[in-house]
């Protein structure tokens, strides 16, 4: 009796689950976007084909190249994080997540401090080899764009592919070895195919991020490079040519749909249900010299590429140069100054308040995007028919122009109660649009990998659906869930574009506060920007550290229950 | 089931925001990110007029103006501040503002009053000029460029590598970048400015996208300690360097090149938005912006110059800023008509 009644009930809830994410996307994505595209289409403006094709082509190939480079670094890094224990692993994993939250202006400052014409590296090389001119030209090059994209997105690959690797059943690989496969052959023919879905997900996310890249192109690539997003920005804000901006936004959307369909095709095969592992049984300490060198090299590369620009920023926040003697000394003056409203400024915001605003928006973003992401993932797993339209719809915001959608919000939500000044939740709602695809893409594969037999056997032993979820499914998807939580959290903390459009001036976030300092001359403003950026990193590091700990403790306790 | 979730969702959304405070009237000012004001002045206006001031900021001048244009008639805001002379004609064409002949306009010099119907009233101005690193020019025993022509001399073309000594911003992205382009058009005319830029490019010109990069990454006079000792910025920047020095300094590390035609004057305007329900209050606010108190507050909050000659400039301005005797000027209508064409032609010449 029970076993007939329960699945039916579950089935009904499952059928209605898609409504929540669909309604969310309808209200806060399709309506504002449709609104603004209609407005843009009806306005006058010159449209030229050349101004479309050039940025389109550049956008595609730089995104593809950036994605390949990010995978080239991220995949081995993910492998090493998932399979080996080494000193400082936790700290390094945390540090590699931080780039994700930093606003581009700050990242540009970090790279300048390292690789700029007067940066540390050039200075050292000039001294060492007695050169007249800085040997490395980094700023305003294609190389800067690629390095910055790798800097930003490697953590996506490490987290997404890493979480799949950790859940891997080691017995499958062992079986391959027992059957006589060489380690390389086992990797190529067993590990890689099983990892394919997660690699594709990571590649898709990274590609879309680079595809809509804006700040990196503008600030590090310089004026010679323009992606579609950069063109939309200049057409909208500088030329006031909304017709052209609308057309470019439409093309960008069409490309995103195409890319998502391509992804779905590539990923078409049903994922192999595996008996997921709860604790990383595959993690071990490196033994051979080869393993140790490989790990050492990888760690070194990650530190140089991902951590050193962060360190340069933190260093700048405590260094001041004496104007007369040109000597540098350590100082906390910039941090102290953050707490003083020296000129009675109306829009002054104490750093703690900016941090609280940021944390509040990030927390709400996590609630919205993880809540909706879970329901959407369940809906997608249970009703394969939804995949055709709900899947691309969820991905779409990732490939949508932030400028266009921001204007769409302003055009659509400008009357109380749903206007910017009386509805502060618009900001986390906008952040959730970008976070949702991440959450779904990480949770859904984990859900799909759960063998149906697992829940059924628990149910037949008398467990309620809630208990089945809590004690069987949740532990399995917990790791993926935490990846989603961390991504939506960091995305929101570092988001600047939509926030600067929608934030009320009296409730700025940390990135908005950083920009305020950087838009004025003066060493004190610059120093305060660096100090604020360091605070942002600190706040984020603490939060991620806490979340990572939660994850470890959570899976540990479940394991001991079993 | 669907319906229930739907209703719950809407309910949840509305619950978060249903309570609007009832109290004194609110006056909403739409503006750009650079707007700043002293807290005491806000309080003063609020108490004198029994009103609550709300500010809506959205990005730079361009995005704030877009917002005003796209939400025209929604009465989201009552006053718009921050449209400058490069955008002025576009704003007037969009018919955003109602006229208001403020009594204070009498005190303001005619050169600032660009709209004869007083839909847009001048508030402040700033001269976009090249800032230079005093220490660099002194230590390299280099003469200061006195004109735009001087910038083509070979001694300003040899910096580090093949880069010259001057960094400018991309006019398609940056407002000071556009202003400097306009200065060259005012100087050399539509027929000559591209040749000038070609020559500048051949002399090692460095172009970056935005002001922050130019000033903090490339300019050697700022704390970024970049490679170029000359950067396009504002005539007020030297004073700001003193106000916001890390350790107290007795002289500005930078100064402006103010030779004939080297600077371009940006004038910012305020207008009362069509469709406002609070026109009287909006007029009071415009008067307030043109009045002495606010005009004297601006220089150290927004680092711009007051248009009202009664306003006394802060001491740092007098001491450290150089004031150009003449600045380039172009008709606002001409700028509105040609801005796209000029920017595109500049892009084709300098960036390709």
Interface residues (C-beta under 8 A of the other chain):
Chain A: X12 X16 X19 X20 X23 X24 X36 X39 X46 X105 X108 X109 X112 X116 X117 X118 X133 X134 X137 X139 X140 X218 X219 X222 X223 X224 X233 X234 X236 X237 X238 X239 X240 X241 X242 X320 X321 X322 X323 X324 X331 X333 X334 X341 X343 X344 X345 X346 X347 X348 X403 X407 X410 X411 X414 X415 X416 X417 X418 X419 X420 X421 X422 X423 X425 X500 X501 X502 X504 X505 X506 X515 X516 X518 X519 X520 X521 X522 X523 X524 X525 X526 X527
Chain B: X1 X2 X5 X6 X9 X13 X14 X16 X17 X18 X20 X28 X33 X34 X36 X37 X38 X39 X40 X41 X42 X54 X55 X56 X57 X58 X59 X60 X62 X63 X65 X66 X67 X69 X70 X71 X74 X76 X87 X90 X160 X161 X163 X170 X171 X172 X173 X178 X207 X208 X209 X210 X211 X212 X213 X215 X216 X217 X220 X222 X223 X224 X225 X226 X227 X233 X237 X240 X241 X243 X244 X245 X246 X247 X249 X253 X300 X301 X303 X339 X340 X343 X351
